[in-house]
Amino acid sequence: MYLRKRTNDTMNRNYSSQPDGYRESIARGVAGVRMFRGGMTEGELSREEAVRKLRTEIREADAIVIGAGAGLSTAAGFLYSGERFETYFPDFIRTYGIQDMYSGGFYRYPAKEIFWAYWARYIYINRYMDPPKPVYQDLFSLVDGRDYFVITTNVDHCFQKAGFDRKRLFYTQGDYGLFQSTDPANRQTFDNQAWVEQAMEAQGFIRNAEGFFEMPADGRILMAIPSSLIPKHPADGSNVIMNLRSDESFVENEGWHAASAAYADFLQKHEGMHVLFLEIGVGENTPVIIKYPFWQMTNDNPKAVYACLNYSEAYCPVQIEKQSVCIDGDSGEVIEQLLQAVRKDRGASE
């Protein structure tokens, strides 16, 4: 069987006894955003001053809570259009006029074999390939050895691939690497890597010297997988979908609940301490998960510092301006600049 079961007994498990960091955080954010009615500010620090202050906070904070959105993966080169898209989906572009990977995921393909061929490629390049730029590795180098935790709405698992401790990660919105059943009674999720690799091979993609799939030299690939390869749930043979949060059918499995509890525990453990809430690449699609709670927790803790790294959307409520660092620009470039400064500091102290 090409799908490996991730959990053994999650169909009827009750998680009510565990802390729920996800919903506690959302409740905190919803309550907090109502307080911030005095407007927003980008801060008064220059870029150089802001980077210098953030460097100091990374060094001196008792704990660092990283909140990451899609902008971080974008900075790492995970783009849903352009070269990556055109390299792996030329036939879908020609045949269906698809403009980017994201919109292609919602296209009504005429057959399941075509639908799953598309998604095999989509999952492969966004979950099992590495980002073109070492932004996540640089970020890990910044916090390696520090007391940190990561909450992210990203589903590409770039944090784990970059070396972050999986016990300090909370992927709130799912994982490209998991399938779940379409049957709401079945609450098991399954790893899909083996299936993805089989589906890539079935379409004619070949592995290069580094082991990654690429187009064959003649460019001839199939735009469908065999019917026998359409993924099914191993436990009951039901149809499957991606384990991605889109509605209430999203399966929060055992690992998800453990991570949610770990996030709640981390926040409680460091309550009232010097905590750096480092928000990177979070937009306006789901601000209630990371951005608003970070604002609220900073406002409630005079020792806390809120830092926002974002391209053209780096701002904070005026109420917490004195506790905030806002840096507008490419997050990858800012992280690289910070890492160079931190390495210089470490070298000077040795």
C-alpha positions as CSV (number, residue, x, y, z in Angstrom):
1,M,0.0,0.0,0.0
2,Y,1.4,3.4,-1.1
3,L,-0.1,5.4,1.8
4,R,1.3,5.0,5.3
5,K,-1.0,5.5,8.3
6,R,0.0,8.5,10.5
7,T,-2.2,7.7,13.4
8,N,-3.6,4.5,14.9
9,D,-6.6,5.4,17.1
10,T,-7.9,8.9,16.4
11,M,-11.4,8.2,15.2
12,N,-13.0,8.5,18.6
13,R,-10.3,10.1,20.7
14,N,-11.4,13.0,22.9
15,Y,-8.9,15.8,23.2
16,S,-10.9,18.0,25.5
17,S,-8.5,17.4,28.4
18,Q,-5.6,19.0,26.5
19,P,-5.0,22.7,26.2
20,D,-6.2,24.0,22.9
21,G,-3.6,26.7,21.9
22,Y,-5.3,27.2,18.5
23,R,-8.7,28.2,19.7
24,E,-7.4,29.9,22.8
25,S,-5.2,32.0,20.5
26,I,-8.0,32.9,18.2
27,A,-10.3,33.9,21.1
28,R,-7.5,36.1,22.4
29,G,-7.0,37.7,19.0
30,V,-10.7,38.3,18.5
31,A,-11.0,39.9,21.9
32,G,-7.9,41.9,21.5
33,V,-8.5,43.4,18.1
34,R,-11.5,45.2,19.5
35,M,-9.2,47.1,21.8
36,F,-7.0,48.5,19.0
37,R,-9.1,51.4,17.7
38,G,-6.4,54.1,17.8
39,G,-5.1,53.4,14.3
40,M,-2.0,51.7,13.0
41,T,1.6,52.8,12.7
42,E,4.7,51.7,10.9
43,G,6.9,53.0,13.7
44,E,9.4,55.8,13.8
45,L,12.6,53.8,13.7
46,S,14.7,53.8,10.6
47,R,15.4,50.5,8.8
48,E,18.9,50.4,10.4
49,E,17.6,51.2,13.8
50,A,14.8,48.6,13.5
51,V,17.2,45.9,12.5
52,R,19.6,46.8,15.3
53,K,16.8,46.7,17.8
54,L,15.5,43.4,16.6
55,R,19.0,41.9,16.7
56,T,19.2,42.9,20.4
57,E,15.8,41.4,21.1
58,I,16.7,38.1,19.5
59,R,19.8,38.0,21.7
60,E,18.2,39.1,25.0
61,A,14.6,37.7,25.0
62,D,13.8,35.0,27.4
63,A,11.8,33.3,24.7
64,I,10.9,33.8,21.0
65,V,7.6,33.0,19.4
66,I,7.8,32.9,15.7
67,G,4.5,33.4,13.8
68,A,4.9,32.7,10.1
69,G,2.6,33.2,7.1
70,A,2.8,32.7,3.4
71,G,5.1,35.7,2.9
72,L,8.0,33.8,4.5
73,S,7.7,30.9,2.0
74,T,7.4,33.5,-0.8
75,A,10.6,35.1,0.3
76,A,12.2,31.6,0.2
77,G,11.2,31.3,-3.4
78,F,8.1,29.2,-3.1
79,L,6.2,31.1,-5.8
80,Y,2.9,29.7,-7.3
81,S,3.5,31.3,-10.7
82,G,6.5,31.9,-12.9
83,E,9.3,29.5,-13.6
84,R,8.4,26.8,-11.1
85,F,4.8,26.7,-12.3
86,E,5.8,26.8,-16.0
87,T,8.5,24.1,-15.6
88,Y,6.2,21.5,-14.0
89,F,2.8,22.3,-15.5
90,P,3.3,23.2,-19.2
91,D,0.6,20.8,-20.4
92,F,-2.0,22.1,-17.9
93,I,-1.2,25.7,-19.0
94,R,-1.6,24.8,-22.7
95,T,-4.7,22.7,-22.3
96,Y,-6.7,24.5,-19.6
97,G,-5.2,28.0,-19.6
98,I,-4.3,27.8,-16.0
99,Q,-2.4,30.9,-14.8
100,D,-0.9,29.7,-11.5
101,M,-0.7,26.7,-9.3
102,Y,-3.2,28.0,-6.7
103,S,-6.0,28.7,-9.1
104,G,-5.3,25.4,-10.9
105,G,-6.1,23.5,-7.7
106,F,-9.7,24.7,-8.0
107,Y,-10.2,23.9,-11.7
108,R,-12.9,21.3,-12.5
109,Y,-10.9,18.8,-14.4
110,P,-12.8,16.3,-16.6
111,A,-11.5,13.2,-14.9
112,K,-10.2,12.2,-11.5
113,E,-7.0,10.8,-13.2
114,I,-6.2,14.3,-14.4
115,F,-7.2,16.0,-11.1
116,W,-4.8,13.7,-9.2
117,A,-2.1,14.1,-11.8
118,Y,-2.2,17.9,-11.1
119,W,-2.2,17.5,-7.4
120,A,0.6,15.0,-7.4
121,R,2.8,17.6,-9.1
122,Y,1.4,20.4,-6.8
123,I,2.2,18.5,-3.6
124,Y,5.6,17.3,-4.8
125,I,7.1,20.7,-5.6
126,N,5.5,22.5,-2.7
127,R,6.1,19.8,0.0
128,Y,8.9,17.5,-1.0
129,M,11.2,19.9,-2.9
130,D,13.3,22.4,-1.0
131,P,12.8,26.2,-1.4
132,P,15.2,27.8,-3.9
133,K,16.5,30.2,-1.2
134,P,17.9,29.3,2.3
135,V,15.6,31.7,4.2
136,Y,14.3,29.0,6.6
137,Q,17.8,27.7,7.3
138,D,18.9,31.3,8.0
139,L,16.0,31.8,10.4
140,F,16.8,28.6,12.2
141,S,20.4,29.8,12.6
142,L,19.1,32.9,14.2
143,V,17.2,31.1,16.9
144,D,19.2,27.9,17.2
145,G,20.0,27.4,20.9
146,R,17.3,29.8,22.0
147,D,14.0,28.9,23.7
148,Y,11.6,29.2,20.7
149,F,8.3,28.0,19.4
150,V,6.8,28.3,15.9
151,I,3.2,28.7,15.0
152,T,2.5,28.9,11.2
153,T,-0.4,28.9,8.8
154,N,1.9,27.5,6.1
155,V,1.4,23.9,5.0
156,D,4.7,23.2,3.2
157,H,6.7,22.0,6.3
158,C,9.7,24.2,5.4
159,F,10.4,24.7,9.1
160,Q,10.9,21.1,9.8
161,K,13.1,20.6,6.7
162,A,15.3,23.4,7.8
163,G,16.1,21.8,11.1
164,F,13.6,23.3,13.5
165,D,12.6,20.9,16.3
166,R,9.3,19.3,15.3
167,K,8.2,19.4,19.0
168,R,8.4,23.2,18.8
169,L,6.2,23.5,15.6
170,F,2.5,24.0,15.2
171,Y,1.1,23.9,11.7
172,T,-2.4,25.1,12.3
173,Q,-3.8,24.7,8.8
174,G,-2.7,21.2,7.8
175,D,0.0,19.6,5.8
176,Y,0.5,19.1,2.0
177,G,2.0,15.8,3.0
178,L,-1.1,14.3,4.5
179,F,-4.4,12.9,3.1
180,Q,-7.6,12.6,5.0
181,S,-10.8,10.7,4.2
182,T,-13.9,12.4,2.7
183,D,-15.9,10.4,5.2
184,P,-16.4,12.6,8.2
185,A,-16.6,9.5,10.4
186,N,-13.0,8.6,9.6
187,R,-10.6,10.9,11.4
188,Q,-7.4,9.3,10.4
189,T,-4.7,11.0,8.3
190,F,-2.1,9.4,6.1
191,D,1.3,10.3,4.7
192,N,1.3,10.7,1.0
193,Q,4.9,10.9,-0.1
194,A,5.1,7.3,-1.5
195,W,1.9,7.9,-3.5
196,V,3.2,11.3,-4.8
197,E,6.4,9.7,-6.0
198,Q,4.5,6.9,-7.8
199,A,2.2,9.4,-9.4
200,M,5.1,11.5,-10.6
201,E,6.8,8.5,-12.1
202,A,3.5,7.4,-13.8
203,Q,3.3,10.8,-15.6
204,G,6.8,10.3,-17.0
205,F,8.9,12.5,-14.7
206,I,12.4,11.2,-14.0
207,R,14.8,11.7,-11.1
208,N,17.9,13.8,-11.6
209,A,21.3,13.2,-10.0
210,E,20.1,14.8,-6.8
211,G,17.1,12.6,-6.6
212,F,14.5,15.2,-7.5
213,F,11.9,14.7,-10.2
214,E,12.2,16.7,-13.4
215,M,10.9,16.8,-16.9
216,P,12.4,14.2,-19.3
217,A,14.8,15.4,-22.0
218,D,12.1,15.1,-24.7
219,G,9.5,16.9,-22.6
220,R,7.0,14.2,-23.0
221,I,4.8,13.6,-20.0
222,L,1.3,12.4,-19.3
223,M,-1.4,14.6,-17.9
224,A,-3.2,11.8,-16.1
225,I,-2.4,8.9,-13.8
226,P,-3.7,5.4,-14.1
227,S,-7.1,4.8,-12.5
228,S,-5.6,2.2,-10.3
229,L,-3.4,4.9,-8.7
230,I,-6.2,7.2,-7.7
231,P,-5.6,7.4,-3.9
232,K,-8.0,5.7,-1.5
233,H,-8.1,5.5,2.3
234,P,-6.4,2.3,3.3
235,A,-8.7,1.8,6.3
236,D,-12.0,1.8,4.5
237,G,-11.3,2.4,0.8
238,S,-13.0,5.8,0.9
239,N,-12.0,8.8,-1.3
240,V,-9.4,11.1,0.1
241,I,-8.7,14.8,0.0
242,M,-5.8,17.0,1.2
243,N,-5.5,17.5,4.9
244,L,-5.9,21.3,4.6
245,R,-8.2,23.5,6.6
246,S,-10.9,24.9,4.3
247,D,-14.0,24.1,6.4
248,E,-15.1,22.1,9.4
249,S,-14.3,18.8,7.7
250,F,-10.6,19.4,8.4
251,V,-9.2,16.6,10.4
252,E,-7.3,17.7,13.5
253,N,-5.3,14.5,14.2
254,E,-3.3,13.4,17.2
255,G,-0.2,15.3,16.1
256,W,-2.2,18.5,15.5
257,H,-3.7,18.4,19.0
258,A,-0.3,17.6,20.5
259,A,1.2,20.7,18.8
260,S,-1.7,22.9,19.8
261,A,-1.3,21.8,23.4
262,A,2.5,22.4,23.2
263,Y,1.9,25.9,21.9
264,A,-0.5,26.7,24.8
265,D,2.0,25.3,27.3
266,F,4.8,27.4,25.8
267,L,2.8,30.6,26.1
268,Q,1.7,29.8,29.6
269,K,5.3,28.9,30.7
270,H,6.6,32.3,29.5
271,E,3.7,34.5,30.6
272,G,4.9,37.8,32.0
273,M,8.5,37.2,30.8
274,H,10.6,39.0,28.1
275,V,9.0,37.4,25.1
276,L,9.7,38.3,21.5
277,F,6.7,37.8,19.2
278,L,8.4,37.6,15.8
279,E,5.8,37.8,13.1
280,I,7.0,37.1,9.5
281,G,5.1,37.3,6.3
282,V,1.6,37.2,7.8
283,G,-1.0,38.8,5.6
284,E,-4.7,39.6,6.0
285,N,-6.2,36.3,5.1
286,T,-6.0,34.8,8.6
287,P,-4.8,37.5,10.9
288,V,-6.8,36.2,13.8
289,I,-4.5,33.1,14.1
290,I,-1.1,35.0,14.5
291,K,-1.2,38.7,14.1
292,Y,-4.1,39.7,16.4
293,P,-3.1,37.4,19.2
294,F,0.5,38.6,19.0
295,W,-0.7,42.2,19.3
296,Q,-2.9,41.2,22.3
297,M,-0.2,39.3,24.1
298,T,2.3,42.2,23.6
299,N,-0.2,44.7,24.9
300,D,-0.9,42.5,28.0
301,N,2.8,42.0,28.8
302,P,4.9,45.2,29.3
303,K,8.1,43.0,28.9
304,A,7.0,41.6,25.6
305,V,8.2,42.9,22.2
306,Y,6.3,42.5,18.9
307,A,8.3,42.4,15.7
308,C,6.7,42.5,12.2
309,L,8.7,41.6,9.1
310,N,6.6,42.0,6.0
311,Y,6.7,43.4,2.5
312,S,4.6,46.5,2.4
313,E,2.5,45.4,5.3
314,A,4.7,46.0,8.3
315,Y,2.7,47.9,11.0
316,C,1.3,47.6,14.5
317,P,-1.4,49.3,16.6
318,V,-0.3,52.6,18.1
319,Q,-1.0,51.3,21.6
320,I,2.0,49.0,21.3
321,E,4.3,51.1,19.2
322,K,6.9,51.5,21.9
323,Q,7.1,47.7,22.3
324,S,7.2,47.1,18.5
325,V,9.7,46.8,15.7
326,C,8.3,47.0,12.2
327,I,10.5,46.3,9.2
328,D,9.1,46.7,5.7
329,G,10.9,44.7,3.0
330,D,11.8,41.3,1.8
331,S,11.8,39.0,4.8
332,G,14.6,36.8,3.4
333,E,16.8,39.8,3.0
334,V,16.1,41.1,6.5
335,I,16.7,37.7,8.0
336,E,20.0,37.4,6.2
337,Q,21.0,40.9,7.4
338,L,20.1,39.9,11.0
339,L,22.1,36.6,10.7
340,Q,25.2,38.4,9.4
341,A,25.0,40.8,12.4
342,V,24.4,38.0,14.9
343,R,27.4,36.0,13.5
344,K,29.5,39.1,13.8
345,D,28.5,39.5,17.4
346,R,29.2,35.9,18.2
347,G,32.6,36.1,16.5
348,A,33.5,39.2,18.5
349,S,32.6,37.5,21.8
350,E,34.7,34.4,21.1
